[in-house]
Amino acid sequence: MVNVTVSSLAALGVSERTAQRWLSLYTPESVEEIFGYASGAEPTTLRKAKVPLLALFASDDQYADRPARHIADWLAGACPKNPIDARIIAADDHGFSGKASTVARAIRLWAQEL
């Protein structure tokens, strides 16, 4: 395992603020690691949700550390009392560039199913 720190990321030209945010999101011990699929931790924060949840994933997210299908499948079973509807949209990036109408349609159809 590589030891990633704010200073090591800064040495690569990443701003300190960006480096700190990256570490807070991607370090398994972080308080922001609310899902658990990366660390194997129980998703206690996620399970506190009391409303229907929809998770959309880009099929080819440039930031993904694993296939979208693996995350979607994990989310679908993570909260048995409030199942999460996880869907994958064919898209080349995390921001769903050029897919606004596809994302809007997915959200609209999900809302109609509630």
Accessible surface in RSA format (square Angstrom, percent):
REM  Atomic radii and reference values for relative SASA: ProtOr
REM  Chains: A
REM  Algorithm: Lee & Richards
REM  Probe-radius: 1.40
REM  Slices: 20
REM RES _ NUM      All-atoms   Total-Side   Main-Chain    Non-polar    All polar
REM                ABS   REL    ABS   REL    ABS   REL    ABS   REL    ABS   REL
RES MET A   1   223.52 115.8 132.54  87.7  90.98 216.6 109.44  93.0 114.08 151.1
RES VAL A   2   119.52  78.6 106.25  96.2  13.27  32.0 111.00  96.4   8.52  23.1
RES ASN A   3   126.81  87.4 103.43 100.0  23.38  56.3  39.45  94.9  87.36  84.4
RES VAL A   4    47.62  31.3  32.10  29.1  15.52  37.4  32.47  28.2  15.15  41.1
RES THR A   5    53.22  37.9  51.45  52.2   1.77   4.2  49.53  66.5   3.70   5.6
RES VAL A   6    33.22  21.9  31.80  28.8   1.43   3.4  31.80  27.6   1.43   3.9
RES SER A   7    81.70  69.0  71.92  96.0   9.77  22.5  51.68 110.1  30.01  42.0
RES SER A   8    46.30  39.1  36.91  49.3   9.39  21.6  41.65  88.7   4.64   6.5
RES LEU A   9    24.83  13.8  24.83  17.8   0.00   0.0  24.83  17.4   0.00   0.0
RES ALA A  10    44.46  40.9  30.12  46.5  14.33  32.6  30.46  42.9  13.99  37.1
RES ALA A  11    90.30  83.0  46.82  72.3  43.48  98.9  59.90  84.4  30.40  80.5
RES LEU A  12   143.36  79.8 108.71  77.8  34.64  87.1 115.03  80.8  28.32  76.2
RES GLY A  13    69.22  85.4   0.00   N/A  69.22  85.4  36.59 100.4  32.63  73.1
RES VAL A  14    48.63  32.0  40.79  36.9   7.83  18.9  45.79  39.8   2.84   7.7
RES SER A  15    63.17  53.4  46.73  62.4  16.45  37.9  54.19 115.4   8.98  12.6
RES GLU A  16   124.04  71.2 117.36  88.8   6.68  15.9  30.99  59.9  93.05  76.0
RES ARG A  17   208.71  87.6 198.52 101.2  10.19  24.3  78.13 106.8 130.58  79.1
RES THR A  18    77.33  55.0  73.16  74.2   4.17   9.9  51.02  68.5  26.31  39.8
RES ALA A  19     0.00   0.0   0.00   0.0   0.00   0.0   0.00   0.0   0.00   0.0
RES GLN A  20    96.71  54.1  96.71  70.7   0.00   0.0  43.85  93.3  52.86  40.1
RES ARG A  21   123.78  52.0 120.34  61.3   3.43   8.2  54.96  75.1  68.82  41.7
RES TRP A  22   103.67  41.6 100.43  48.6   3.24   7.6  82.29  43.9  21.38  34.7
RES LEU A  23    24.38  13.6  23.39  16.7   0.99   2.5  23.59  16.6   0.78   2.1
RES SER A  24    25.04  21.2  20.39  27.2   4.66  10.7  23.90  50.9   1.14   1.6
RES LEU A  25    68.70  38.3  54.77  39.2  13.93  35.0  54.83  38.5  13.88  37.3
RES TYR A  26   106.74  49.8  82.00  46.7  24.74  64.4  61.18  46.0  45.57  56.2
RES THR A  27    42.26  30.1  39.94  40.5   2.32   5.5  35.89  48.2   6.37   9.6
RES PRO A  28    53.26  38.8  41.91  38.2  11.35  41.2  43.34  35.8   9.91  61.6
RES GLU A  29   139.36  80.0 106.39  80.5  32.96  78.5  75.15 145.4  64.21  52.4
RES SER A  30    23.66  20.0   6.03   8.0  17.64  40.6  14.40  30.7   9.27  13.0
RES VAL A  31   144.94  95.4 117.61 106.5  27.33  65.9 126.18 109.6  18.76  50.9
RES GLU A  32    61.96  35.6  48.53  36.7  13.43  32.0  26.76  51.8  35.21  28.7
RES GLU A  33    33.11  19.0  13.68  10.4  19.43  46.3  10.10  19.5  23.01  18.8
RES ILE A  34    60.83  34.6  55.74  41.5   5.10  12.3  59.83  43.1   1.00   2.7
RES PHE A  35    75.46  37.8  75.46  46.7   0.00   0.0  75.46  45.8   0.00   0.0
RES GLY A  36     1.91   2.3   0.00   N/A   1.91   2.3   1.07   2.9   0.84   1.9
RES TYR A  37    61.31  28.6  43.75  24.9  17.55  45.7  12.33   9.3  48.97  60.4
RES ALA A  38    49.79  45.8  21.96  33.9  27.83  63.3  21.96  30.9  27.83  73.7
RES SER A  39    48.49  41.0  10.83  14.5  37.65  86.7  18.25  38.9  30.24  42.4
RES GLY A  40    67.44  83.2   0.00   N/A  67.44  83.2  37.42 102.7  30.02  67.2
RES ALA A  41    52.64  48.4  38.56  59.5  14.08  32.0  49.27  69.4   3.37   8.9
RES GLU A  42   112.39  64.5  96.39  72.9  16.00  38.1  47.19  91.3  65.20  53.2
RES PRO A  43     5.39   3.9   4.42   4.0   0.97   3.5   5.39   4.4   0.00   0.0
RES THR A  44    86.40  61.4  82.28  83.4   4.11   9.8  58.56  78.7  27.83  42.1
RES THR A  45    72.47  51.5  66.16  67.1   6.31  15.0  40.10  53.9  32.37  48.9
RES LEU A  46    20.66  11.5  16.17  11.6   4.48  11.3  19.78  13.9   0.87   2.3
RES ARG A  47   100.92  42.4  82.57  42.1  18.35  43.7  36.70  50.2  64.21  38.9
RES LYS A  48   143.88  70.2 133.42  81.9  10.45  24.9  81.56  73.4  62.31  66.4
RES ALA A  49    28.27  26.0  13.50  20.8  14.77  33.6  24.81  34.9   3.46   9.2
RES LYS A  50   178.16  86.9 143.06  87.8  35.11  83.6 104.58  94.1  73.58  78.4
RES VAL A  51    92.62  60.9  91.92  83.2   0.70   1.7  92.62  80.5   0.00   0.0
RES PRO A  52    69.44  50.6  60.47  55.1   8.97  32.6  61.90  51.1   7.54  46.9
RES LEU A  53    46.69  26.0  44.19  31.6   2.49   6.3  45.30  31.8   1.39   3.7
RES LEU A  54    41.16  22.9  10.03   7.2  31.13  78.2  10.03   7.0  31.13  83.8
RES ALA A  55    20.21  18.6  14.97  23.1   5.24  11.9  20.21  28.5   0.00   0.0
RES LEU A  56    38.32  21.3  15.69  11.2  22.63  56.9  15.69  11.0  22.63  60.9
RES PHE A  57    40.76  20.4  38.20  23.7   2.56   6.7  40.76  24.7   0.00   0.0
RES ALA A  58     1.93   1.8   0.08   0.1   1.85   4.2   0.08   0.1   1.85   4.9
RES SER A  59    44.49  37.6  25.03  33.4  19.46  44.8  22.54  48.0  21.95  30.7
RES ASP A  60    89.27  62.5  76.41  76.1  12.85  30.4  25.40  59.8  63.87  63.7
RES ASP A  61    30.97  21.7  18.93  18.8  12.04  28.5   3.92   9.2  27.06  27.0
RES GLN A  62   105.34  58.9  68.12  49.8  37.23  88.6  52.82 112.4  52.53  39.8
RES TYR A  63   138.15  64.5 119.29  67.9  18.86  49.1  82.79  62.2  55.36  68.2
RES ALA A  64    48.90  45.0  15.47  23.9  33.43  76.0  23.80  33.5  25.10  66.5
RES ASP A  65    92.70  64.9  54.16  53.9  38.54  91.1  44.65 105.1  48.05  47.9
RES ARG A  66    75.63  31.8  64.13  32.7  11.51  27.4  23.53  32.2  52.10  31.6
RES PRO A  67    77.72  56.6  65.30  59.5  12.42  45.1  77.10  63.7   0.62   3.9
RES ALA A  68    11.01  10.1   5.57   8.6   5.44  12.4   6.46   9.1   4.56  12.1
RES ARG A  69   118.64  49.8 117.54  59.9   1.10   2.6  54.84  74.9  63.80  38.7
RES HIS A  70   107.09  58.5  98.23  68.3   8.86  22.7  62.28  64.2  44.81  52.1
RES ILE A  71    11.41   6.5  11.16   8.3   0.26   0.6  11.41   8.2   0.00   0.0
RES ALA A  72     0.92   0.8   0.33   0.5   0.58   1.3   0.41   0.6   0.51   1.4
RES ASP A  73    78.24  54.8  65.91  65.6  12.33  29.2  28.59  67.3  49.65  49.5
RES TRP A  74    72.45  29.1  61.29  29.7  11.16  26.2  47.08  25.1  25.38  41.2
RES LEU A  75     6.88   3.8   6.88   4.9   0.00   0.0   6.88   4.8   0.00   0.0
RES ALA A  76    54.68  50.3  39.65  61.2  15.03  34.2  40.00  56.3  14.68  38.9
RES GLY A  77    56.37  69.5   0.00   N/A  56.37  69.5  36.19  99.3  20.17  45.2
RES ALA A  78     5.86   5.4   0.00   0.0   5.86  13.3   5.86   8.3   0.00   0.0
RES CYS A  79     5.11   3.9   4.08   4.5   1.03   2.4   4.37  11.1   0.73   0.8
RES PRO A  80   104.41  76.1  76.50  69.7  27.91 101.5  85.38  70.5  19.03 118.3
RES LYS A  81   206.52 100.8 170.32 104.5  36.21  86.2 119.95 108.0  86.58  92.2
RES ASN A  82    30.78  21.2  29.25  28.3   1.53   3.7  14.63  35.2  16.15  15.6
RES PRO A  83    88.19  64.3  76.90  70.1  11.29  41.0  76.90  63.5  11.29  70.2
RES ILE A  84     8.33   4.7   3.42   2.5   4.91  11.8   3.67   2.6   4.66  12.7
RES ASP A  85    45.87  32.1  38.31  38.1   7.57  17.9  21.32  50.2  24.56  24.5
RES ALA A  86    18.06  16.6   0.46   0.7  17.60  40.0   0.46   0.7  17.60  46.6
RES ARG A  87    57.07  24.0  53.77  27.4   3.29   7.8  32.79  44.8  24.28  14.7
RES ILE A  88    54.56  31.0  25.17  18.7  29.40  70.9  25.17  18.1  29.40  79.8
RES ILE A  89    11.03   6.3   7.92   5.9   3.11   7.5  11.03   7.9   0.00   0.0
RES ALA A  90    72.89  67.0  63.37  97.8   9.53  21.7  64.82  91.3   8.07  21.4
RES ALA A  91     4.97   4.6   0.07   0.1   4.91  11.2   3.09   4.3   1.89   5.0
RES ASP A  92   117.51  82.3 101.75 101.3  15.76  37.3  30.89  72.7  86.62  86.4
RES ASP A  93    31.07  21.8  31.07  30.9   0.00   0.0  15.35  36.1  15.72  15.7
RES HIS A  94   102.17  55.8  96.36  67.0   5.81  14.9  65.33  67.3  36.84  42.9
RES GLY A  95    59.40  73.3   0.00   N/A  59.40  73.3  33.88  93.0  25.52  57.1
RES PHE A  96    35.91  18.0  32.28  20.0   3.62   9.4  32.28  19.6   3.62  10.4
RES SER A  97    79.52  67.2  56.81  75.8  22.70  52.3  37.60  80.1  41.92  58.7
RES GLY A  98    84.24 103.9   0.00   N/A  84.24 103.9  43.42 119.2  40.82  91.4
RES LYS A  99    70.13  34.2  69.76  42.8   0.37   0.9  22.95  20.7  47.18  50.3
RES ALA A 100    81.37  74.8  67.90 104.8  13.47  30.6  75.77 106.7   5.60  14.8
RES SER A 101    91.65  77.4  78.18 104.3  13.48  31.0  55.11 117.4  36.54  51.2
RES THR A 102    60.62  43.1  55.67  56.4   4.95  11.8  37.43  50.3  23.19  35.1
RES VAL A 103    27.32  18.0  27.32  24.7   0.00   0.0  27.32  23.7   0.00   0.0
RES ALA A 104    49.35  45.4  41.84  64.6   7.52  17.1  46.69  65.7   2.67   7.1
RES ARG A 105   136.89  57.5 136.84  69.8   0.05   0.1  34.28  46.8 102.62  62.2
RES ALA A 106    14.37  13.2  10.85  16.7   3.52   8.0  14.06  19.8   0.31   0.8
RES ILE A 107    78.66  44.8  78.66  58.6   0.00   0.0  78.66  56.6   0.00   0.0
RES ARG A 108   124.34  52.2 118.97  60.6   5.38  12.8  55.16  75.4  69.19  41.9
RES LEU A 109    62.10  34.6  61.47  44.0   0.64   1.6  61.47  43.2   0.64   1.7
RES TRP A 110    39.09  15.7  39.09  18.9   0.00   0.0  34.06  18.2   5.03   8.2
RES ALA A 111    50.78  46.7  38.68  59.7  12.10  27.5  39.02  54.9  11.76  31.2
RES GLN A 112   124.60  69.7  90.38  66.1  34.22  81.5  45.59  97.1  79.01  59.9
RES GLU A 113   119.01  68.3  81.52  61.7  37.49  89.3  49.23  95.2  69.78  57.0
RES LEU A 114   123.71  68.9  61.32  43.9  62.38 156.8  90.23  63.4  33.48  90.1
END  Absolute sums over single chains surface
CHAIN  1 A     7889.4       6125.1       1764.3       4797.1       3092.3
END  Absolute sums over all chains
TOTAL          7889.4       6125.1       1764.3       4797.1       3092.3
